[in-house]
Amino acid sequence: MSHDLGQPMPNKTLSLSQDQHRPISQGRDRRLIGQRTFAWSVVVMAAVMVAGPSAYAHPPTIVDGSAEKATAEELVDFRKRLAAAVKAKNSAALKGMYAKTFQHTDPSGKIDTRDMRIAALLAGNPSIETATAEDLVISVHAGGWAAVAFGTSPITSPVDSNVDTVRWTAMYVRTEQSWHLVASHATRGNEATKSEAKK
């Protein structure tokens, strides 16, 4: 189905989880809607910053179900290649995979720039980029030129070796050359649960 640039773009979502229909609370539902609205806004702004003027020269591609699946598979492969670059300590490859304007917000609210994030990865710090992704959902936008990934990952704390379930969001933009990670955000699962309990 073709979509005019002046009309709202539907949320094309592919779930890669086998357990994708679990009921969620109204509070969590509102939180997820808020996260996805924010994520889509970030993707639109990031697409303009990363792609630059060339973005206006290419109208959105018509994306059908098979194209959405292909895009999701590309991003799964991108995550694997990024993890491999971390393992190989390939700083140059990592810089090419992150947008120059990349920012990551960790559960404490600390913000990492691209260079700070790459330094942390090369130092061996636990990360959502290299952890196993569970309940992975990839939402495709802008005719396949942008996407948002939602997932949970078990992250081992370097302080006390406890394993936290971290919920995260990652935003990606495709240029004519490759995909780029433009922003990400992580929240500890137990903190999210406490927040819901207070409502």
C-alpha positions, 0 to 999 in steps of 0.5 A: 500500500502506498502512503502519501508523505502528507498522510500519517504513516501506519505503524508497521510492526513485526514481532520476533517473539514466540510469546507475543500476545501476553496481556499487559496492564493498562499502565504498561500499555500507556507506558509502551504507547508513550515510548513508541510515540517518542521513539517514532518522533526521534526516528523522524528527527534522526532520519533528517540528521543522518540522511541529510538533503538526500532524504528528500530526493527519495520518496518512501518505498512501498513496503509490503509484508515481505519487505517488512520481514526483510527489513526486520531480518536486516536489523537482526543481522545488524545487531549480530555484526555490531556484537561481532565488531565489539568482540573483535574490538573493531573501533572503526567498524563500530563508528560506522554503525553508530550515527555521529549524533547517537545518544544512549540513556542508561537506567540511571539517566546517564547519557552516552554519546557515540564515542562514549558508548563505543569506549564502554563497549570496547572496555567490556561493559555489559550492554543491550547491543551485545546481550541476548534480545528477548521479546524482540519487536521491530517496527518499520517506518518511512517506507523501510528507511527507519525502524524501532526495536523494542526488546528485553535483555538479561544484563549482568551488573558489573558491580554485584554480578546480579542479572537484571532484566532490562527493557530497551528501545533502539532507533535505526535509520537507513542511508543509501550505504547502510543502517545506523543506530541513532539512539537507544534507551534502557530501563531495568525491569524491576524499576519499571515494575516498581513504577507500575506498582505505585500507580 
